[in-house]
Amino acid sequence: MTQDPTDWPTASFEYEGADLKRLRNARRRVNRVRDFPTHTCPASRHLHMIADALASRQPYWMLLEEPQHVAETMYAVLEDLWRLRK
């Protein structure tokens, strides 16, 4: 199912002030520690794409068309993270 671009929900907010600063700082920290391909896997790279799209307020069609795939990606990254913290 392909989503019509006019059906994408419009955001009713803008990032500004402290929120924008925190978002930019988080994005900068992630980009600083990313070491492709050594410290990445397909799921973490996919999650990075999702985060970048959301942070830049761009539509990420897979959220609407294949939400189960997005959820699987998030679960895979969480599993790896929590396994390392064990």
Secondary structure in CASP SS format (residue, H / E / C, confidence):
PFRMAT SS
TARGET T0000
AUTHOR 0000-0000-0000
METHOD secondary structure of the structure
MODEL  1
M C 1.00
T C 1.00
Q C 1.00
D C 1.00
P H 1.00
T H 1.00
D H 1.00
W C 1.00
P C 1.00
T C 1.00
A C 1.00
S C 1.00
F C 1.00
E C 1.00
Y C 1.00
E C 1.00
G H 1.00
A H 1.00
D H 1.00
L H 1.00
K H 1.00
R H 1.00
L H 1.00
R H 1.00
N H 1.00
A H 1.00
R H 1.00
R H 1.00
R H 1.00
V H 1.00
N H 1.00
R H 1.00
V H 1.00
R C 1.00
D C 1.00
F C 1.00
P C 1.00
T C 1.00
H C 1.00
T C 1.00
C C 1.00
P H 1.00
A H 1.00
S H 1.00
R H 1.00
H H 1.00
L H 1.00
H H 1.00
M H 1.00
I H 1.00
A H 1.00
D H 1.00
A H 1.00
L H 1.00
A H 1.00
S C 1.00
R C 1.00
Q C 1.00
P C 1.00
Y C 1.00
W C 1.00
M H 1.00
L H 1.00
L H 1.00
E H 1.00
E C 1.00
P H 1.00
Q H 1.00
H H 1.00
V H 1.00
A H 1.00
E H 1.00
T H 1.00
M H 1.00
Y H 1.00
A H 1.00
V H 1.00
L H 1.00
E H 1.00
D H 1.00
L H 1.00
W H 1.00
R H 1.00
L H 1.00
R H 1.00
K C 1.00
END
